[in-house]
Amino acid sequence: MGHVESNVLGLRAVLALFLLCISSDLWANGDSAGFLDLAPRMEVFEGDWDSPIRPAESKQGWTPMAETSFRAQDTRQFIWLRAQLTSSEITSKPFLLLHPYAQKVQVYVDGEATTAKPVAYWSHPEQRPLPHHFIAIPLDQVKPDTKTGKHTIHIRIEPHMHINTFFYLLDERELVKELTFHTALAFALLAIIVIMAIYNLFLYFSVRDRVYLIYVAASLATLAYSSLLMNVQVYFLDVPDFSPKIGFFAGLSSLILHVLLFQRLLDTRQTYPRIHKFSYGLTAFGIAWIISAPLLTFTVLLIGWMAVGYTVYLGALVLATPLAIKGYRPARYFLVGWIPYLAAIVLTSFEYASLIEPTNWASYFVPAALSWEMALFSLALASRIKTLRDERDTLLAHQIQVSETAREALERSNRIKDDFLNAVSHELRTPLHTIQGQLDLLQDAPFNAEQSEALRLIERANLRVTRQVGGILDFVDAQDDNLLTSPQVFEPRSLFDLLGYEFKEAAMAKPVSLTFRMSEKMPSKISMDGLMLEKVLYQLIDNAVKFTPSGGEVLVQGSQHQDDSVLRILVSDTGPGIRDDQREKVFQAFKQGDAGLTRRYGGVGLGLPLASSLVSALGGHIKVVGSSNQGTTLEVTVPYGDVHQSGIDEPSVESPQPVNAVPKVLVVEDDACNRMIIRKQLERLGAVSKSVQNGQEAVKAAINEPWDLILMDCQMPIMDGIEATREIRLNASANLDTPIIAVTANASESFRTQCLEAGMDDYCTKPLRMENLKQLVARHAEA
C-alpha cells in the first residue's frame, strides 16, 4: 500500500502533461495565412435530389449554409455542398480538411472527382489520399482556369448519423501543423488512459483488490470508446464500412464498467445499500441492451443508452456529493474527475442537438474528459487504499487494545484464581493437619474395638480429602505448565505396598479383588519423583476400583520396559470399558466415557486428565492399550534414573533410621493447634522443640541460639516463612547451614519453587503425618 502513495506524485505529473496538451489548442485555433475557412462561402442543396451525381448548377435548391451541423434523413441519402474558389486559393492552399464525423466524403472540382473512391470514416490511413484520422483530400491536381480564374468545388457527404464538420483549406505547412497537433493530442489523451490502466494493473498484482481489475476493464472500454470518438482506430484497424452500433457498444460497455467502479469508489454497499442493489439491476439492463444491439435500430439504441447513461451520470453525482462534504477523500477525487466528464457529455449532447454553435473540437470533449476522469479515478483508488489502510490500522490498534485489555483481565483473573486456590488450600490443609496430627497421636491410645474402627474410618476420610485437595491443585498447576518434578531415591515395591494398604478398605467394602505384582527384574531402588508417581497411580487405581462392579478384579503390574531405565505399569480392571470413540476424551478434563457414568459412579472427571498431566511432567506416557465390555487396561511408562547400590542403606519411608541424639527443633507456626500437635509429635520422637508464631520471632530465635532443624510455616502474619528464611540465611550466623523445612498448606509447584529458591532445604505439605515427620528428623536433624 505504500507503493500506492509513492506513485501519487507520478499521477499528478501525468495530469499536468494532460493539461498542457489540452491547452495547446490555443495556438492551433489561431488565424494563419495558410488557413482558409470555407464555411462562410458554402452552399447546401436543399432541393429534391437523391442521386450520387451532383445536381446541375442551374437546378433550384442551392441556399447558403446556415450551420455546419447536418442530420441524416431517411428521404435523402446524400448531402451536397458547393463553394466557389479562385485558382490562387487552390494553388496556395491545395488541401481540403473535414472532420471525421463527415463519415463518407467525395469531392468534385469543376465536375471531376479528386479521388477514385469516397474517403470513408473508418478507412485505414494507407487507403486515404492523406494519412490523417480527419478526412483530408488533396486538390493539387486541379488545373488552373486561365479564363475565369474560378473553380466550383462540390462536396458529397453520405451520413449514417448526425455529423458536425468544418471545411478548411490548408497549405502544406498548415496541414503538417494540423496533422501533428491533432494526432499528438489524440494519442496523448489515449496514452493517459493506457498509463493509468497499466499502473492500476500493477497495483492489482501488489494489492490483490478486484477493484483494480474493474478499473483496468473500464479503462480498456474507455480507450476503445475514445478511439472511436476521435477516429484514432483507423491507425490500427482496417474496416471497410463504419457502423454506429460499434461506437454504441463501446460506449455502453464503458458505462457499465463505470457503474461497477462507482460501487467500489463510493463504497455503496455500506453507504447506500439500496442503491447498491439497484445499480446491479441497471448493469443487467445495460448488458441486455448491448446483447440486443444487432436487432435494434440506432435511434432505439441511442434512446436506451441515454436512459442508462443519464441515470448513471446524475445518480453518481448525487451520491458522491454528500460523501465529499463529509470529508471522504475518494468521493472528492471522484467529483473532480466526474464533473468535467458530465460537462463534456452535456456539451456534446447540446452540440448534437444543434442547441449550441457547432465546434471543431466536439470530438475531443468526451475523450479529454474521459482521460481526466480516469486519471482522477486512479487517484481516488489510491486514496481509497489509504483510507482502507487507515481504517485497518485503526481497527488493528483497537483490536490490540482490546486484546491487551483482555490479556490484563486474564492475568488479573489468573492471579485472583491462584490467590484464591492458595487461600483455599491453606484454609483446608491447616485443619486437615490438625486432624491428622491428632489421629497420629491417638494411634497408641487404649481404645476399644468400636472406637478403633471409628478412628480408622476418620483417618481414611481425612486421607481421601487430603488427596482430593492435592489433586485439584496439581491439576491447576498442570494447566499452567507449572508441574515440577523432584527426583529422589525410592523403592517401587514399597510404593505398591503403600497403595495396597490405602485401597485395602475400599476394595473390601465393594468387594473388588485388588492385586499388586512387581516383576523380580525390577530394581529395588530407582531415582524418580516418587510422590508424583504415587499421585498418578492413586488416580488410576481409584478410577479402576470405582468403575469395577462388585465381584470384579483390579490388577496393578509393574515391570521394567523393554527399553532400559523405563518403568512400565499396567492397571487393569473388569469394568464397563471405554468405547473407541471415547478413548481420547477420557484424558480431557471434566469428561467421562459415558455421561451417565457421572451419575452412576460420581466424581468430576479429573482422575485420568490429572494422571496424564502428571505422567507428562515425569517425561512419560499414558495410553489405553486395551478396552472392551470386559474391562480396560491402561499403560503408564515413565523413565527413571538408576541408583548405585552401596553398602549403606538410606532411610526408607516405612522404616526410618532411629534418632540417636536428641535434636533441637524450632517450630515456626502461626496456628496454635498445629504448634501444639507438632511439638507433641516431636516429643514422641524424642526431640526437644520450641515454637514461635511468626517469621520475625523465628529470625530472633535463629540469631540467639543454634538449632538442628527448623520447621517453617510459610503464610504467617508480620513476616512470612520465605522472608524469614532469607533473613536467617543472611544474618543468623549460628544457623546459616541449619536445615529449614517448609511445612505449608500451599501445595502449588510455583510456591514450592519459591521456597527452595529462598534457601529452604525441603518442602512438605500439610497435613504432615507422623511417619513423614520422623523421616525428616532422621534425615536432617541427626545429620
Secondary structure as GFF3:
##gff-version 3
##sequence-region A 1 783
A	DSSP	alpha_helix	2	6	.	.	.	ID=ss1
A	DSSP	alpha_helix	8	23	.	.	.	ID=ss2
A	DSSP	alpha_helix	25	28	.	.	.	ID=ss3
A	DSSP	beta_strand	35	37	.	.	.	ID=ss4
A	DSSP	three_ten_helix	39	41	.	.	.	ID=ss5
A	DSSP	beta_strand	43	45	.	.	.	ID=ss6
A	DSSP	beta_strand	62	64	.	.	.	ID=ss7
A	DSSP	beta_strand	69	70	.	.	.	ID=ss8
A	DSSP	beta_strand	79	86	.	.	.	ID=ss9
A	DSSP	alpha_helix	87	92	.	.	.	ID=ss10
A	DSSP	beta_strand	95	98	.	.	.	ID=ss11
A	DSSP	three_ten_helix	100	102	.	.	.	ID=ss12
A	DSSP	beta_strand	104	109	.	.	.	ID=ss13
A	DSSP	beta_strand	112	113	.	.	.	ID=ss14
A	DSSP	beta_strand	119	120	.	.	.	ID=ss15
A	DSSP	three_ten_helix	125	127	.	.	.	ID=ss16
A	DSSP	beta_strand	135	138	.	.	.	ID=ss17
A	DSSP	beta_strand	150	157	.	.	.	ID=ss18
A	DSSP	beta_strand	163	164	.	.	.	ID=ss19
A	DSSP	beta_strand	168	170	.	.	.	ID=ss20
A	DSSP	alpha_helix	172	207	.	.	.	ID=ss21
A	DSSP	alpha_helix	210	230	.	.	.	ID=ss22
A	DSSP	three_ten_helix	232	235	.	.	.	ID=ss23
A	DSSP	alpha_helix	244	265	.	.	.	ID=ss24
A	DSSP	alpha_helix	268	271	.	.	.	ID=ss25
A	DSSP	alpha_helix	273	291	.	.	.	ID=ss26
A	DSSP	three_ten_helix	293	295	.	.	.	ID=ss27
A	DSSP	alpha_helix	298	325	.	.	.	ID=ss28
A	DSSP	alpha_helix	329	352	.	.	.	ID=ss29
A	DSSP	alpha_helix	362	441	.	.	.	ID=ss30
A	DSSP	alpha_helix	449	479	.	.	.	ID=ss31
A	DSSP	beta_strand	488	490	.	.	.	ID=ss32
A	DSSP	alpha_helix	492	509	.	.	.	ID=ss33
A	DSSP	beta_strand	513	518	.	.	.	ID=ss34
A	DSSP	beta_strand	526	528	.	.	.	ID=ss35
A	DSSP	alpha_helix	530	547	.	.	.	ID=ss36
A	DSSP	beta_strand	553	560	.	.	.	ID=ss37
A	DSSP	beta_strand	566	573	.	.	.	ID=ss38
A	DSSP	three_ten_helix	580	582	.	.	.	ID=ss39
A	DSSP	three_ten_helix	585	587	.	.	.	ID=ss40
A	DSSP	alpha_helix	595	601	.	.	.	ID=ss41
A	DSSP	alpha_helix	607	617	.	.	.	ID=ss42
A	DSSP	beta_strand	621	628	.	.	.	ID=ss43
A	DSSP	beta_strand	631	639	.	.	.	ID=ss44
A	DSSP	beta_strand	641	642	.	.	.	ID=ss45
A	DSSP	beta_strand	664	668	.	.	.	ID=ss46
A	DSSP	alpha_helix	672	684	.	.	.	ID=ss47
A	DSSP	beta_strand	688	692	.	.	.	ID=ss48
A	DSSP	alpha_helix	695	704	.	.	.	ID=ss49
A	DSSP	beta_strand	709	712	.	.	.	ID=ss50
A	DSSP	alpha_helix	721	731	.	.	.	ID=ss51
A	DSSP	three_ten_helix	733	735	.	.	.	ID=ss52
A	DSSP	beta_strand	740	744	.	.	.	ID=ss53
A	DSSP	alpha_helix	749	758	.	.	.	ID=ss54
A	DSSP	beta_strand	762	765	.	.	.	ID=ss55
A	DSSP	alpha_helix	770	776	.	.	.	ID=ss56
A	DSSP	pi_helix	777	781	.	.	.	ID=ss57
###
